[in-house]
Amino acid sequence: MKFRRVAAAVVAVGAVVALTGCSNDADVVNKNISTDADNFKIPRRITFINGITDKYLLTIEGYCSLDSSNPAQLTVTCDTTQGYIRQYLGKSDNVTWISEQLTPAKVSAKYYKVTFKQESIIPDPELR
């Protein structure tokens, strides 16, 4: 009786693991491109367009990470030779934005990419 419960639990865990590992190539590539872009490895062009006048309001080009989790704004953080720059751009019903990837990305369709930042694991304390 106990053996059957253990066997059933092992089969259930195995099925969950097998199903979570099933991703198509496009999902893996999209995740890997997003990871590279958020780590400032892919150049982008972000353009804001006025939907009423069809005029460009703003264009940002460079190695930039995007955060659109706030529905009212887009946060763009870019890596420059002098350091990082962050812009907060408001969104409205008549303004839209697009982000273009400017160069192809060499990412794997077979393996997920995981990036460990040494600075995040072992912090560098600031002494005052």
PEUR-V614616 format. One record per backbone hydrogen bond with DSSP energy under -1.0 kcal/mol. CO is the residue of the C=O (numbers start at 0). NH is the residue of the N-H. Records with the same first field share a line. If there is no record, write none. Layout:
CO=NH / NH
This chain:
0=4
1=5
2=6
3=7
4=8
5=9
6=10
7=11
8=12
9=13
10=14
11=15
12=16
13=17
14=18
15=19
16=20
18=21
20=22
23=27
24=28
25=29
26=30
27=31
28=32
29=33
30=34
31=35
32=36
33=37
35=40
36=39
42=101
43=61
44=99
45=59
46=97
47=56 / 57
48=95
49=53
54=49
57=47
59=45
61=43 / 63
62=78
64=76
66=74
69=72
71=90
73=88
74=66
75=86
76=64
77=84
82=79
84=77
86=75
88=73
93=50
95=48
97=46
99=44
104=106
116=120
117=121
